[in-house]
Structure formats: structure tokens, C-alpha cells
Amino acid sequence: MSGRKILVVDDDPSIREILSIQLARLGYEVTAAADGLEALEMLKTSTPDAILLDLMMPRLDGLATCQRLRALEKKAGAKRTPVLFLTARDSTHDKTSAALSGGDEFVPKPVSIQELRERLEAVLLRKGKA
């Protein structure tokens, strides 16, 4: 999966840095945003192969970010970008909300880099077959 572009969206700078380093070591091209509004701005000029999106962020949370992304994709007739919610929250309500907002996967923190890679590769494989 080397060369695949991943956008990491998390308000915690240390999590963004750790994920960016670990994903880069696996061969992914990584960009990062501090919140949903920054991510949506970045998506105007580049399209990642997948997005890792935190649920709880200031300014624009993950659910609203995903909803806006899906609306923009639909309006533009663009392909659906896989969204993996990566969050410390793990309730059934959070999982349902994430799915209803347009998320493809729900990955509770903490997560091993191996599991994250497997989940990323699974959504990227499904995207390739769509």
C-alpha cells in the first residue's frame, strides 16, 4: 500500500505526530490537520486515499466534518473517500453516530499500528473494488 495518501485529522498534536511518523514508516504519504475545518480546507486542493478522523475536536467535530465531506463529494459527483473514525470514545451511540455521518470504520483508541494498518488496507481495498 505504499504511496497511498492518508489525511490524519486530530486536535492533539502528539497524536498527529505519532500517527504521521508510524504511517510514513509503513510507506503512506501523510498530511495532517488540527480540526475538521482545516481538513475541509485541505480537501479543496487534494484528495487523500483515506482519512483518519478524530470524533471530538474543537471548531468542527468529526461527525460534522464527515457529514460535510459526504455532502461535498455528492455535490461534486466525486468518489467517496474512506473515513476511519479513530477515537477514544467507544459507546454504541458513538459508533452509530459515526456510521450515520458517513464513516466507513470505527477504530477505538488506543490502537496498535498493526491493527490500524490492517483496517486502513481493508477500506482501501474496498475502495479499489468499488
Phi and psi in radians as a Rosetta constraint file:
Dihedral C 1 N 2 CA 2 C 2 CIRCULARHARMONIC -1.115 0.35
Dihedral N 2 CA 2 C 2 N 3 CIRCULARHARMONIC 2.581 0.35
Dihedral C 2 N 3 CA 3 C 3 CIRCULARHARMONIC 1.508 0.35
Dihedral N 3 CA 3 C 3 N 4 CIRCULARHARMONIC -0.120 0.35
Dihedral C 3 N 4 CA 4 C 4 CIRCULARHARMONIC -1.236 0.35
Dihedral N 4 CA 4 C 4 N 5 CIRCULARHARMONIC 2.457 0.35
Dihedral C 4 N 5 CA 5 C 5 CIRCULARHARMONIC -1.669 0.35
Dihedral N 5 CA 5 C 5 N 6 CIRCULARHARMONIC 2.210 0.35
Dihedral C 5 N 6 CA 6 C 6 CIRCULARHARMONIC -2.113 0.35
Dihedral N 6 CA 6 C 6 N 7 CIRCULARHARMONIC 2.288 0.35
Dihedral C 6 N 7 CA 7 C 7 CIRCULARHARMONIC -1.792 0.35
Dihedral N 7 CA 7 C 7 N 8 CIRCULARHARMONIC 2.111 0.35
Dihedral C 7 N 8 CA 8 C 8 CIRCULARHARMONIC -1.744 0.35
Dihedral N 8 CA 8 C 8 N 9 CIRCULARHARMONIC 2.152 0.35
Dihedral C 8 N 9 CA 9 C 9 CIRCULARHARMONIC -2.120 0.35
Dihedral N 9 CA 9 C 9 N 10 CIRCULARHARMONIC 1.901 0.35
Dihedral C 9 N 10 CA 10 C 10 CIRCULARHARMONIC -2.705 0.35
Dihedral N 10 CA 10 C 10 N 11 CIRCULARHARMONIC 2.417 0.35
Dihedral C 10 N 11 CA 11 C 11 CIRCULARHARMONIC -1.376 0.35
Dihedral N 11 CA 11 C 11 N 12 CIRCULARHARMONIC -0.207 0.35
Dihedral C 11 N 12 CA 12 C 12 CIRCULARHARMONIC -1.572 0.35
Dihedral N 12 CA 12 C 12 N 13 CIRCULARHARMONIC 1.978 0.35
Dihedral C 12 N 13 CA 13 C 13 CIRCULARHARMONIC -1.047 0.35
Dihedral N 13 CA 13 C 13 N 14 CIRCULARHARMONIC -0.592 0.35
Dihedral C 13 N 14 CA 14 C 14 CIRCULARHARMONIC -1.215 0.35
Dihedral N 14 CA 14 C 14 N 15 CIRCULARHARMONIC -0.655 0.35
Dihedral C 14 N 15 CA 15 C 15 CIRCULARHARMONIC -1.165 0.35
Dihedral N 15 CA 15 C 15 N 16 CIRCULARHARMONIC -0.753 0.35
Dihedral C 15 N 16 CA 16 C 16 CIRCULARHARMONIC -1.007 0.35
Dihedral N 16 CA 16 C 16 N 17 CIRCULARHARMONIC -0.775 0.35
Dihedral C 16 N 17 CA 17 C 17 CIRCULARHARMONIC -1.166 0.35
Dihedral N 17 CA 17 C 17 N 18 CIRCULARHARMONIC -0.816 0.35
Dihedral C 17 N 18 CA 18 C 18 CIRCULARHARMONIC -1.072 0.35
Dihedral N 18 CA 18 C 18 N 19 CIRCULARHARMONIC -0.834 0.35
Dihedral C 18 N 19 CA 19 C 19 CIRCULARHARMONIC -1.089 0.35
Dihedral N 19 CA 19 C 19 N 20 CIRCULARHARMONIC -0.735 0.35
Dihedral C 19 N 20 CA 20 C 20 CIRCULARHARMONIC -1.062 0.35
Dihedral N 20 CA 20 C 20 N 21 CIRCULARHARMONIC -0.790 0.35
Dihedral C 20 N 21 CA 21 C 21 CIRCULARHARMONIC -1.131 0.35
Dihedral N 21 CA 21 C 21 N 22 CIRCULARHARMONIC -0.848 0.35
Dihedral C 21 N 22 CA 22 C 22 CIRCULARHARMONIC -1.134 0.35
Dihedral N 22 CA 22 C 22 N 23 CIRCULARHARMONIC -0.727 0.35
Dihedral C 22 N 23 CA 23 C 23 CIRCULARHARMONIC -1.207 0.35
Dihedral N 23 CA 23 C 23 N 24 CIRCULARHARMONIC -0.642 0.35
Dihedral C 23 N 24 CA 24 C 24 CIRCULARHARMONIC -1.107 0.35
Dihedral N 24 CA 24 C 24 N 25 CIRCULARHARMONIC -0.671 0.35
Dihedral C 24 N 25 CA 25 C 25 CIRCULARHARMONIC -1.087 0.35
Dihedral N 25 CA 25 C 25 N 26 CIRCULARHARMONIC -0.486 0.35
Dihedral C 25 N 26 CA 26 C 26 CIRCULARHARMONIC -1.474 0.35
Dihedral N 26 CA 26 C 26 N 27 CIRCULARHARMONIC -0.048 0.35
Dihedral C 26 N 27 CA 27 C 27 CIRCULARHARMONIC 1.755 0.35
Dihedral N 27 CA 27 C 27 N 28 CIRCULARHARMONIC 0.068 0.35
Dihedral C 27 N 28 CA 28 C 28 CIRCULARHARMONIC -1.439 0.35
Dihedral N 28 CA 28 C 28 N 29 CIRCULARHARMONIC 2.601 0.35
Dihedral C 28 N 29 CA 29 C 29 CIRCULARHARMONIC -1.561 0.35
Dihedral N 29 CA 29 C 29 N 30 CIRCULARHARMONIC 2.135 0.35
Dihedral C 29 N 30 CA 30 C 30 CIRCULARHARMONIC -2.048 0.35
Dihedral N 30 CA 30 C 30 N 31 CIRCULARHARMONIC 2.326 0.35
Dihedral C 30 N 31 CA 31 C 31 CIRCULARHARMONIC -2.125 0.35
Dihedral N 31 CA 31 C 31 N 32 CIRCULARHARMONIC 2.806 0.35
Dihedral C 31 N 32 CA 32 C 32 CIRCULARHARMONIC -2.439 0.35
Dihedral N 32 CA 32 C 32 N 33 CIRCULARHARMONIC 2.619 0.35
Dihedral C 32 N 33 CA 33 C 33 CIRCULARHARMONIC -2.331 0.35
Dihedral N 33 CA 33 C 33 N 34 CIRCULARHARMONIC 2.598 0.35
Dihedral C 33 N 34 CA 34 C 34 CIRCULARHARMONIC -1.489 0.35
Dihedral N 34 CA 34 C 34 N 35 CIRCULARHARMONIC -0.269 0.35
Dihedral C 34 N 35 CA 35 C 35 CIRCULARHARMONIC -2.868 0.35
Dihedral N 35 CA 35 C 35 N 36 CIRCULARHARMONIC 3.112 0.35
Dihedral C 35 N 36 CA 36 C 36 CIRCULARHARMONIC -1.106 0.35
Dihedral N 36 CA 36 C 36 N 37 CIRCULARHARMONIC -0.698 0.35
Dihedral C 36 N 37 CA 37 C 37 CIRCULARHARMONIC -1.109 0.35
Dihedral N 37 CA 37 C 37 N 38 CIRCULARHARMONIC -0.736 0.35
Dihedral C 37 N 38 CA 38 C 38 CIRCULARHARMONIC -1.117 0.35
Dihedral N 38 CA 38 C 38 N 39 CIRCULARHARMONIC -0.705 0.35
Dihedral C 38 N 39 CA 39 C 39 CIRCULARHARMONIC -1.098 0.35
Dihedral N 39 CA 39 C 39 N 40 CIRCULARHARMONIC -0.793 0.35
Dihedral C 39 N 40 CA 40 C 40 CIRCULARHARMONIC -1.097 0.35
Dihedral N 40 CA 40 C 40 N 41 CIRCULARHARMONIC -0.631 0.35
Dihedral C 40 N 41 CA 41 C 41 CIRCULARHARMONIC -1.099 0.35
Dihedral N 41 CA 41 C 41 N 42 CIRCULARHARMONIC -0.773 0.35
Dihedral C 41 N 42 CA 42 C 42 CIRCULARHARMONIC -1.108 0.35
Dihedral N 42 CA 42 C 42 N 43 CIRCULARHARMONIC -0.601 0.35
Dihedral C 42 N 43 CA 43 C 43 CIRCULARHARMONIC -1.245 0.35
Dihedral N 43 CA 43 C 43 N 44 CIRCULARHARMONIC -0.232 0.35
Dihedral C 43 N 44 CA 44 C 44 CIRCULARHARMONIC -1.228 0.35
Dihedral N 44 CA 44 C 44 N 45 CIRCULARHARMONIC -0.445 0.35
Dihedral C 44 N 45 CA 45 C 45 CIRCULARHARMONIC -2.008 0.35
Dihedral N 45 CA 45 C 45 N 46 CIRCULARHARMONIC -0.222 0.35
Dihedral C 45 N 46 CA 46 C 46 CIRCULARHARMONIC -2.629 0.35
Dihedral N 46 CA 46 C 46 N 47 CIRCULARHARMONIC 2.633 0.35
Dihedral C 46 N 47 CA 47 C 47 CIRCULARHARMONIC -2.082 0.35
Dihedral N 47 CA 47 C 47 N 48 CIRCULARHARMONIC 1.974 0.35
Dihedral C 47 N 48 CA 48 C 48 CIRCULARHARMONIC -1.323 0.35
Dihedral N 48 CA 48 C 48 N 49 CIRCULARHARMONIC 2.889 0.35
Dihedral C 48 N 49 CA 49 C 49 CIRCULARHARMONIC -1.375 0.35
Dihedral N 49 CA 49 C 49 N 50 CIRCULARHARMONIC -0.436 0.35
Dihedral C 49 N 50 CA 50 C 50 CIRCULARHARMONIC -2.781 0.35
Dihedral N 50 CA 50 C 50 N 51 CIRCULARHARMONIC 2.768 0.35
Dihedral C 50 N 51 CA 51 C 51 CIRCULARHARMONIC -2.185 0.35
Dihedral N 51 CA 51 C 51 N 52 CIRCULARHARMONIC 2.256 0.35
Dihedral C 51 N 52 CA 52 C 52 CIRCULARHARMONIC -1.708 0.35
Dihedral N 52 CA 52 C 52 N 53 CIRCULARHARMONIC 2.073 0.35
Dihedral C 52 N 53 CA 53 C 53 CIRCULARHARMONIC -2.201 0.35
Dihedral N 53 CA 53 C 53 N 54 CIRCULARHARMONIC 2.149 0.35
Dihedral C 53 N 54 CA 54 C 54 CIRCULARHARMONIC -1.271 0.35
Dihedral N 54 CA 54 C 54 N 55 CIRCULARHARMONIC 2.605 0.35
Dihedral C 54 N 55 CA 55 C 55 CIRCULARHARMONIC -1.405 0.35
Dihedral N 55 CA 55 C 55 N 56 CIRCULARHARMONIC -0.800 0.35
Dihedral C 55 N 56 CA 56 C 56 CIRCULARHARMONIC -1.807 0.35
Dihedral N 56 CA 56 C 56 N 57 CIRCULARHARMONIC 1.949 0.35
Dihedral C 56 N 57 CA 57 C 57 CIRCULARHARMONIC -2.536 0.35
Dihedral N 57 CA 57 C 57 N 58 CIRCULARHARMONIC 2.670 0.35
Dihedral C 57 N 58 CA 58 C 58 CIRCULARHARMONIC -1.277 0.35
Dihedral N 58 CA 58 C 58 N 59 CIRCULARHARMONIC 2.942 0.35
Dihedral C 58 N 59 CA 59 C 59 CIRCULARHARMONIC 1.161 0.35
Dihedral N 59 CA 59 C 59 N 60 CIRCULARHARMONIC -1.058 0.35
Dihedral C 59 N 60 CA 60 C 60 CIRCULARHARMONIC -2.553 0.35
Dihedral N 60 CA 60 C 60 N 61 CIRCULARHARMONIC 1.979 0.35
Dihedral C 60 N 61 CA 61 C 61 CIRCULARHARMONIC -1.309 0.35
Dihedral N 61 CA 61 C 61 N 62 CIRCULARHARMONIC 3.051 0.35
Dihedral C 61 N 62 CA 62 C 62 CIRCULARHARMONIC -1.104 0.35
Dihedral N 62 CA 62 C 62 N 63 CIRCULARHARMONIC -0.671 0.35
Dihedral C 62 N 63 CA 63 C 63 CIRCULARHARMONIC -1.105 0.35
Dihedral N 63 CA 63 C 63 N 64 CIRCULARHARMONIC -0.847 0.35
Dihedral C 63 N 64 CA 64 C 64 CIRCULARHARMONIC -1.149 0.35
Dihedral N 64 CA 64 C 64 N 65 CIRCULARHARMONIC -0.639 0.35
Dihedral C 64 N 65 CA 65 C 65 CIRCULARHARMONIC -1.081 0.35
Dihedral N 65 CA 65 C 65 N 66 CIRCULARHARMONIC -0.812 0.35
Dihedral C 65 N 66 CA 66 C 66 CIRCULARHARMONIC -1.124 0.35
Dihedral N 66 CA 66 C 66 N 67 CIRCULARHARMONIC -0.734 0.35
Dihedral C 66 N 67 CA 67 C 67 CIRCULARHARMONIC -1.061 0.35
Dihedral N 67 CA 67 C 67 N 68 CIRCULARHARMONIC -0.776 0.35
Dihedral C 67 N 68 CA 68 C 68 CIRCULARHARMONIC -1.146 0.35
Dihedral N 68 CA 68 C 68 N 69 CIRCULARHARMONIC -0.696 0.35
Dihedral C 68 N 69 CA 69 C 69 CIRCULARHARMONIC -1.031 0.35
Dihedral N 69 CA 69 C 69 N 70 CIRCULARHARMONIC -0.850 0.35
Dihedral C 69 N 70 CA 70 C 70 CIRCULARHARMONIC -1.090 0.35
Dihedral N 70 CA 70 C 70 N 71 CIRCULARHARMONIC -0.677 0.35
Dihedral C 70 N 71 CA 71 C 71 CIRCULARHARMONIC -1.136 0.35
Dihedral N 71 CA 71 C 71 N 72 CIRCULARHARMONIC -0.730 0.35
Dihedral C 71 N 72 CA 72 C 72 CIRCULARHARMONIC -1.135 0.35
Dihedral N 72 CA 72 C 72 N 73 CIRCULARHARMONIC -0.741 0.35
Dihedral C 72 N 73 CA 73 C 73 CIRCULARHARMONIC -1.065 0.35
Dihedral N 73 CA 73 C 73 N 74 CIRCULARHARMONIC -0.763 0.35
Dihedral C 73 N 74 CA 74 C 74 CIRCULARHARMONIC -1.122 0.35
Dihedral N 74 CA 74 C 74 N 75 CIRCULARHARMONIC -0.788 0.35
Dihedral C 74 N 75 CA 75 C 75 CIRCULARHARMONIC -1.082 0.35
Dihedral N 75 CA 75 C 75 N 76 CIRCULARHARMONIC -0.688 0.35
Dihedral C 75 N 76 CA 76 C 76 CIRCULARHARMONIC -1.490 0.35
Dihedral N 76 CA 76 C 76 N 77 CIRCULARHARMONIC -0.146 0.35
Dihedral C 76 N 77 CA 77 C 77 CIRCULARHARMONIC 1.176 0.35
Dihedral N 77 CA 77 C 77 N 78 CIRCULARHARMONIC 0.483 0.35
Dihedral C 77 N 78 CA 78 C 78 CIRCULARHARMONIC -1.498 0.35
Dihedral N 78 CA 78 C 78 N 79 CIRCULARHARMONIC 2.770 0.35
Dihedral C 78 N 79 CA 79 C 79 CIRCULARHARMONIC -1.152 0.35
Dihedral N 79 CA 79 C 79 N 80 CIRCULARHARMONIC 2.643 0.35
Dihedral C 79 N 80 CA 80 C 80 CIRCULARHARMONIC -1.327 0.35
Dihedral N 80 CA 80 C 80 N 81 CIRCULARHARMONIC 2.183 0.35
Dihedral C 80 N 81 CA 81 C 81 CIRCULARHARMONIC -1.531 0.35
Dihedral N 81 CA 81 C 81 N 82 CIRCULARHARMONIC 2.188 0.35
Dihedral C 81 N 82 CA 82 C 82 CIRCULARHARMONIC -1.073 0.35
Dihedral N 82 CA 82 C 82 N 83 CIRCULARHARMONIC 2.345 0.35
Dihedral C 82 N 83 CA 83 C 83 CIRCULARHARMONIC -2.077 0.35
Dihedral N 83 CA 83 C 83 N 84 CIRCULARHARMONIC 2.168 0.35
Dihedral C 83 N 84 CA 84 C 84 CIRCULARHARMONIC -1.919 0.35
Dihedral N 84 CA 84 C 84 N 85 CIRCULARHARMONIC 2.008 0.35
Dihedral C 84 N 85 CA 85 C 85 CIRCULARHARMONIC -1.324 0.35
Dihedral N 85 CA 85 C 85 N 86 CIRCULARHARMONIC 2.155 0.35
Dihedral C 85 N 86 CA 86 C 86 CIRCULARHARMONIC -2.057 0.35
Dihedral N 86 CA 86 C 86 N 87 CIRCULARHARMONIC 1.857 0.35
Dihedral C 86 N 87 CA 87 C 87 CIRCULARHARMONIC -2.572 0.35
Dihedral N 87 CA 87 C 87 N 88 CIRCULARHARMONIC 2.710 0.35
Dihedral C 87 N 88 CA 88 C 88 CIRCULARHARMONIC -1.364 0.35
Dihedral N 88 CA 88 C 88 N 89 CIRCULARHARMONIC -0.283 0.35
Dihedral C 88 N 89 CA 89 C 89 CIRCULARHARMONIC -1.448 0.35
Dihedral N 89 CA 89 C 89 N 90 CIRCULARHARMONIC 2.518 0.35
Dihedral C 89 N 90 CA 90 C 90 CIRCULARHARMONIC -2.549 0.35
Dihedral N 90 CA 90 C 90 N 91 CIRCULARHARMONIC 0.491 0.35
Dihedral C 90 N 91 CA 91 C 91 CIRCULARHARMONIC -1.460 0.35
Dihedral N 91 CA 91 C 91 N 92 CIRCULARHARMONIC 2.815 0.35
Dihedral C 91 N 92 CA 92 C 92 CIRCULARHARMONIC -1.052 0.35
Dihedral N 92 CA 92 C 92 N 93 CIRCULARHARMONIC -0.679 0.35
Dihedral C 92 N 93 CA 93 C 93 CIRCULARHARMONIC -1.047 0.35
Dihedral N 93 CA 93 C 93 N 94 CIRCULARHARMONIC -0.771 0.35
Dihedral C 93 N 94 CA 94 C 94 CIRCULARHARMONIC -1.110 0.35
Dihedral N 94 CA 94 C 94 N 95 CIRCULARHARMONIC -0.744 0.35
Dihedral C 94 N 95 CA 95 C 95 CIRCULARHARMONIC -1.105 0.35
Dihedral N 95 CA 95 C 95 N 96 CIRCULARHARMONIC -0.744 0.35
Dihedral C 95 N 96 CA 96 C 96 CIRCULARHARMONIC -1.146 0.35
Dihedral N 96 CA 96 C 96 N 97 CIRCULARHARMONIC -0.791 0.35
Dihedral C 96 N 97 CA 97 C 97 CIRCULARHARMONIC -1.044 0.35
Dihedral N 97 CA 97 C 97 N 98 CIRCULARHARMONIC -0.719 0.35
Dihedral C 97 N 98 CA 98 C 98 CIRCULARHARMONIC -1.103 0.35
Dihedral N 98 CA 98 C 98 N 99 CIRCULARHARMONIC -0.761 0.35
Dihedral C 98 N 99 CA 99 C 99 CIRCULARHARMONIC -1.140 0.35
Dihedral N 99 CA 99 C 99 N 100 CIRCULARHARMONIC -0.751 0.35
Dihedral C 99 N 100 CA 100 C 100 CIRCULARHARMONIC -1.165 0.35
Dihedral N 100 CA 100 C 100 N 101 CIRCULARHARMONIC -0.460 0.35
Dihedral C 100 N 101 CA 101 C 101 CIRCULARHARMONIC -1.376 0.35
Dihedral N 101 CA 101 C 101 N 102 CIRCULARHARMONIC -0.184 0.35
Dihedral C 101 N 102 CA 102 C 102 CIRCULARHARMONIC 1.972 0.35
Dihedral N 102 CA 102 C 102 N 103 CIRCULARHARMONIC 0.129 0.35
Dihedral C 102 N 103 CA 103 C 103 CIRCULARHARMONIC -1.233 0.35
Dihedral N 103 CA 103 C 103 N 104 CIRCULARHARMONIC 2.628 0.35
Dihedral C 103 N 104 CA 104 C 104 CIRCULARHARMONIC -1.732 0.35
Dihedral N 104 CA 104 C 104 N 105 CIRCULARHARMONIC -0.543 0.35
Dihedral C 104 N 105 CA 105 C 105 CIRCULARHARMONIC -2.468 0.35
Dihedral N 105 CA 105 C 105 N 106 CIRCULARHARMONIC 2.699 0.35
Dihedral C 105 N 106 CA 106 C 106 CIRCULARHARMONIC -2.235 0.35
Dihedral N 106 CA 106 C 106 N 107 CIRCULARHARMONIC 1.979 0.35
Dihedral C 106 N 107 CA 107 C 107 CIRCULARHARMONIC -2.080 0.35
Dihedral N 107 CA 107 C 107 N 108 CIRCULARHARMONIC 1.906 0.35
Dihedral C 107 N 108 CA 108 C 108 CIRCULARHARMONIC -1.267 0.35
Dihedral N 108 CA 108 C 108 N 109 CIRCULARHARMONIC 2.468 0.35
Dihedral C 108 N 109 CA 109 C 109 CIRCULARHARMONIC -1.504 0.35
Dihedral N 109 CA 109 C 109 N 110 CIRCULARHARMONIC 2.602 0.35
Dihedral C 109 N 110 CA 110 C 110 CIRCULARHARMONIC -1.336 0.35
Dihedral N 110 CA 110 C 110 N 111 CIRCULARHARMONIC 2.674 0.35
Dihedral C 110 N 111 CA 111 C 111 CIRCULARHARMONIC -2.339 0.35
Dihedral N 111 CA 111 C 111 N 112 CIRCULARHARMONIC 2.493 0.35
Dihedral C 111 N 112 CA 112 C 112 CIRCULARHARMONIC -1.302 0.35
Dihedral N 112 CA 112 C 112 N 113 CIRCULARHARMONIC 2.668 0.35
Dihedral C 112 N 113 CA 113 C 113 CIRCULARHARMONIC -1.111 0.35
Dihedral N 113 CA 113 C 113 N 114 CIRCULARHARMONIC -0.541 0.35
Dihedral C 113 N 114 CA 114 C 114 CIRCULARHARMONIC -1.142 0.35
Dihedral N 114 CA 114 C 114 N 115 CIRCULARHARMONIC -0.810 0.35
Dihedral C 114 N 115 CA 115 C 115 CIRCULARHARMONIC -1.127 0.35
Dihedral N 115 CA 115 C 115 N 116 CIRCULARHARMONIC -0.729 0.35
Dihedral C 115 N 116 CA 116 C 116 CIRCULARHARMONIC -1.066 0.35
Dihedral N 116 CA 116 C 116 N 117 CIRCULARHARMONIC -0.763 0.35
Dihedral C 116 N 117 CA 117 C 117 CIRCULARHARMONIC -1.058 0.35
Dihedral N 117 CA 117 C 117 N 118 CIRCULARHARMONIC -0.765 0.35
Dihedral C 117 N 118 CA 118 C 118 CIRCULARHARMONIC -1.097 0.35
Dihedral N 118 CA 118 C 118 N 119 CIRCULARHARMONIC -0.745 0.35
Dihedral C 118 N 119 CA 119 C 119 CIRCULARHARMONIC -1.171 0.35
Dihedral N 119 CA 119 C 119 N 120 CIRCULARHARMONIC -0.714 0.35
Dihedral C 119 N 120 CA 120 C 120 CIRCULARHARMONIC -1.079 0.35
Dihedral N 120 CA 120 C 120 N 121 CIRCULARHARMONIC -0.842 0.35
Dihedral C 120 N 121 CA 121 C 121 CIRCULARHARMONIC -1.083 0.35
Dihedral N 121 CA 121 C 121 N 122 CIRCULARHARMONIC -0.615 0.35
Dihedral C 121 N 122 CA 122 C 122 CIRCULARHARMONIC -1.132 0.35
Dihedral N 122 CA 122 C 122 N 123 CIRCULARHARMONIC -0.803 0.35
Dihedral C 122 N 123 CA 123 C 123 CIRCULARHARMONIC -1.226 0.35
Dihedral N 123 CA 123 C 123 N 124 CIRCULARHARMONIC -0.593 0.35
Dihedral C 123 N 124 CA 124 C 124 CIRCULARHARMONIC -1.191 0.35
Dihedral N 124 CA 124 C 124 N 125 CIRCULARHARMONIC -0.635 0.35
Dihedral C 124 N 125 CA 125 C 125 CIRCULARHARMONIC -1.148 0.35
Dihedral N 125 CA 125 C 125 N 126 CIRCULARHARMONIC -0.767 0.35
Dihedral C 125 N 126 CA 126 C 126 CIRCULARHARMONIC -1.100 0.35
Dihedral N 126 CA 126 C 126 N 127 CIRCULARHARMONIC -0.683 0.35
Dihedral C 126 N 127 CA 127 C 127 CIRCULARHARMONIC -1.089 0.35
Dihedral N 127 CA 127 C 127 N 128 CIRCULARHARMONIC -0.708 0.35
Dihedral C 127 N 128 CA 128 C 128 CIRCULARHARMONIC -1.134 0.35
Dihedral N 128 CA 128 C 128 N 129 CIRCULARHARMONIC -0.483 0.35
Dihedral C 128 N 129 CA 129 C 129 CIRCULARHARMONIC -1.589 0.35
Dihedral N 129 CA 129 C 129 N 130 CIRCULARHARMONIC -0.192 0.35
